C-alpha cells in the first residue's frame, strides 16, 4: 500500500506486479518505468522486472488494516485481468474487496475480453468500481465489453488520450477520466478531443474528471479545462445489508 499522487485516488494496492503491452496506450507505460526504478532500489517485490507477472498473496491482508474509509486504485503496477493471473487469485482479491465495504476499490484493465469472460464468477459489491482504458478508437470495443459486466459502477480511463473519441456510447457508464500523455516523448493530445468528450459526458450526465494535459512538464501544463478543474466522481452507493 502506498499514498498515491494520482488525482482521482488516495492509495494504491498491488496484489499483482508485472504486465505485457497490448495496445498503443502501453507504449510509455508508467508501471514499467516505475518497476525499473524499484528494482534498482532493491525492492524485493519488483526484483523479477516488469515482464514477469507475479501474484503477492501476502498483500491480501493489507486492506483489513486501514483505518477510516479509503479510495484505492487496485494494481497500479499491473493488470488484475492479465491472462497469466490465475482466476483463483482474482477471486481472492475480490473476496478482500467484498469484505471491506468501507473502502472504494478502483480496478482498471485493458483486458476487457477476460474481464467479460470471468465476470460472472466474481462478486460485484457496490464498493468495486470497474474501469477499462481506452486511448483511441482502435480499442473503443472495450467499452461495450465493460458494459456487459455485472460491475455496479463502471468507468472509462481515456488516458493517455492519443486520438479522438467522437460519439462515445456512454450508456451504463458512470465516470470518465481524461488525461494527456506525459514523459520524455509524449504524444500530443488535441484540446478539441478533450472538449468534445467533456461535452459528451455533460450531455449524458456522466461524471467527468480531467486529470492532466500532460506533456514533458505535466505540472506546468496543469489540469485546467474551460477555466476550471473537473473533479467529478461517480455516485457512491450505499451498500445493501444483504450484500
C-alpha positions in Angstrom: 0.0 0.0 0.0 1.3 3.5 -0.8 -0.1 7.0 -0.8 -0.8 8.0 -4.4 -0.2 11.2 -6.4 -2.8 10.1 -8.9 -5.5 12.8 -8.7 -8.5 10.5 -8.7 -7.5 8.1 -5.9 -5.9 8.1 -2.5 -3.9 4.9 -2.2 -2.5 2.2 -4.5 -2.6 -1.5 -3.6 -0.8 -4.0 -5.8 -1.7 -7.7 -5.2 0.0 -8.5 -8.6 3.0 -7.0 -10.3 4.2 -7.1 -13.9 2.4 -6.8 -17.2 2.8 -7.1 -21.0 1.9 -4.5 -23.6 -1.2 -5.0 -25.8 -2.1 -1.6 -27.4 -0.7 1.9 -28.2 -1.6 3.2 -24.8 1.1 0.9 -23.3 3.9 2.5 -25.3 5.3 4.6 -22.5 4.0 2.6 -19.6 4.3 4.3 -16.2 4.3 1.0 -14.4 7.2 -0.3 -16.5 9.3 2.7 -15.8 8.5 2.6 -12.0 9.3 -1.2 -11.9 12.8 -0.5 -13.3 13.3 2.2 -10.6 12.0 0.0 -7.8 14.1 -3.0 -8.9 17.2 -0.8 -9.0 16.4 0.3 -5.4 16.4 -3.3 -4.4 12.7 -3.7 -3.6 12.1 -7.4 -3.4 8.6 -7.2 -4.8 10.0 -5.9 -8.2 13.2 -8.0 -8.4 11.9 -10.0 -11.4 11.2 -7.0 -13.5 8.1 -5.9 -15.4 7.6 -8.7 -17.9 7.2 -11.3 -15.2 3.6 -11.4 -13.9 3.6 -12.3 -10.2 0.9 -12.6 -7.5 1.6 -11.5 -4.0 -0.7 -13.3 -1.5 0.9 -11.5 1.4 -0.6 -8.2 0.3 -4.2 -9.5 0.6 -4.3 -8.8 4.3 -3.4 -5.1 3.9 -6.8 -3.6 3.3 -8.1 -5.1 6.6 -5.5 -2.8 8.4 -6.6 0.5 7.0 -8.3 3.0 9.3 -11.2 5.1 8.0 -12.6 4.8 4.5 -10.1 4.9 1.6 -10.3 5.3 -2.1 -7.9 2.7 -3.5 -6.5 2.1 -7.0 -6.0 -1.7 -7.4 -2.9 -2.8 -9.3 -1.4 0.5 -10.5 1.7 -1.6 -11.3 -0.1 -4.4 -13.2 -3.4 -5.6 -14.7 -5.5 -7.8 -12.5 -7.2 -9.4 -15.6 -3.9 -10.3 -17.3 -4.2 -13.8 -18.7 -1.3 -15.0 -16.5 -3.1 -14.1 -13.3 -4.9 -17.2 -12.1 -8.7 -16.9 -11.7 -8.5 -18.2 -8.1 -6.2 -15.3 -7.2 -8.5 -12.8 -8.8 -11.3 -14.3 -6.7 -9.1 -13.9 -3.6 -8.6 -10.2 -4.4 -12.4 -9.8 -4.9 -13.0 -11.5 -1.6 -10.8 -8.9 0.1 -12.7 -6.1 -1.6 -16.1 -7.7 -0.7 -15.1 -8.0 2.9 -14.0 -4.3 3.2 -17.1 -2.4 2.1 -15.9 0.7 3.9 -13.3 1.3 1.1 -13.8 2.0 -2.6 -11.7 -0.1 -4.8 -11.0 1.2 -8.4 -9.9 -1.6 -10.7 -8.7 -0.7 -14.2 -7.9 -3.1 -17.1 -7.0 -3.1 -20.8 -8.0 -6.8 -20.9 -11.8 -6.3 -21.3 -12.1 -9.6 -23.0 -11.0 -11.6 -20.0 -13.0 -9.3 -17.7 -16.2 -10.2 -19.6 -15.2 -13.9 -19.7 -15.0 -14.3 -16.0 -17.2 -11.5 -14.6 -20.0 -13.9 -13.6 -17.6 -15.8 -11.3 -16.9 -12.7 -9.3 -18.9 -11.0 -6.6 -19.5 -7.3 -7.6 -20.2 -5.5 -4.3 -21.0 -1.8 -4.6 -17.6 -0.7 -3.4 -15.9 -2.1 -6.5 -15.6 0.4 -9.4 -14.6 -1.4 -12.6 -13.0 0.5 -15.5 -11.3 0.0 -18.9 -8.6 2.0 -20.5 -9.4 3.4 -24.0 -6.7 5.5 -25.6 -8.2 5.8 -29.1 -10.9 4.5 -31.3 -8.9 1.3 -32.1 -9.8 0.0 -28.7 -13.2 1.5 -28.0 -14.7 -2.0 -28.2 -13.5 -2.3 -24.6 -16.4 -0.1 -23.6 -19.0 -2.4 -24.8 -17.4 -5.4 -23.1 -17.3 -3.5 -19.8 -21.0 -2.5 -20.2 -21.9 -6.2 -20.4 -20.4 -7.0 -17.0 -22.1 -7.1 -13.6 -20.0 -4.3 -12.1 -22.2 -1.9 -10.2 -20.1 1.2 -11.1 -18.3 1.3 -14.5 -15.8 3.9 -15.6 -13.5 4.7 -18.5 -9.9 5.9 -18.3 -9.3 7.8 -21.6 -5.6 8.2 -20.8 -3.2 8.7 -22.5 -5.7 10.1 -24.9 -3.9 9.8 -28.3 -6.8 10.1 -30.7 -10.3 11.4 -30.9 -13.3 9.5 -29.4 -16.3 11.0 -31.0 -19.8 9.6 -30.4 -18.9 7.6 -27.4 -21.7 5.2 -26.2 -21.9 6.2 -22.5 -24.9 4.1 -21.6 -24.4 2.5 -18.2 -21.1 4.3 -17.8 -20.8 6.2 -14.5 -17.5 8.1 -14.8 -15.0 9.2 -17.4 -11.4 10.2 -16.7 -9.4 12.0 -19.4 -5.7 12.7 -19.4 -2.8 13.5 -21.8 0.4 11.6 -22.0 3.4 12.7 -20.0 7.1 11.8 -20.0 10.1 12.3 -22.2 8.5 11.9 -25.6 4.7 12.3 -25.0 2.3 12.0 -27.9 0.3 15.2 -28.2 -3.4 15.4 -27.1 -5.6 17.7 -29.2 -7.6 20.0 -26.9 -10.6 19.6 -29.2 -10.7 15.9 -28.3 -11.0 16.8 -24.6 -13.6 19.5 -25.1 -15.7 17.0 -27.2 -15.5 14.3 -24.5 -16.4 16.8 -21.8 -19.5 17.8 -23.7 -20.5 14.2 -24.4 -20.3 13.5 -20.6 -22.3 16.6 -19.8 -25.0 15.6 -22.3 -25.1 12.1 -21.0 -24.9 13.2 -17.3 -21.8 11.2 -16.7 -19.3 12.3 -14.1 -16.2 13.8 -15.8 -12.7 14.0 -14.4 -9.9 15.9 -16.2 -6.6 14.6 -14.9 -4.0 16.4 -16.9 -2.9 18.0 -20.2 0.3 16.0 -19.9 3.5 16.9 -21.9 7.1 16.9 -20.9 6.3 19.0 -17.8 2.8 17.9 -16.7 2.8 20.1 -13.6 3.4 23.2 -15.7 0.7 22.1 -18.2 -1.7 21.7 -15.3 -5.3 20.4 -15.5 -7.4 23.5 -16.1 -10.1 23.0 -18.7 -12.7 25.7 -19.7 -11.2 27.9 -17.0 -11.7 25.4 -14.1 -10.8 21.9 -12.8 -13.1 19.0 -13.3 -13.1 16.7 -10.3 -16.4 15.0 -10.7 -16.8 11.5 -9.2 -19.5 8.8 -9.6 -22.2 8.5 -7.0 -21.1 6.4 -4.0 -23.8 3.9 -3.5 -24.9 2.7 -0.1 -24.3 -1.0 0.5 -27.3 -3.2 0.9 -27.4 -5.1 4.1 -27.7 -8.4 2.3 -24.5 -7.9 0.3 
